């Protein structure tokens, strides 16, 4: 990392980036009957918990370690306030890799 003439950080190297988008479809239910639904934010939250800054997904190559995945966006998809659990939620995360060509590598199964 270095800084340019404007003080901006500049990173040089050969790390690739993948930005998976996750859409969760739950089942809406009124808050008074929330056990009849499936809160999409809760499902997405579990995915966040398992992947955010997880060393399990940080790729290592030749002694160099990529930064682990981090979520850049995470929200329910309600258009306005109501008293139901969110039926849909979405988010996207940044996943860095030393690989090229979209090969998910040996940790691919961990995402499923």
Buried (B, 14 or more C-beta within 10 A) or exposed (E): EEEEEEEEEEEEEEBBEEEEEBEBEBEBBEEEEEEEBBBBBBBBBEBBEEBBEBEEBBBEEEEEEBEBBBBEEBEBBBEEEEEBBBBBBBBBBBBBBBBEEEEEEEBEEEEE
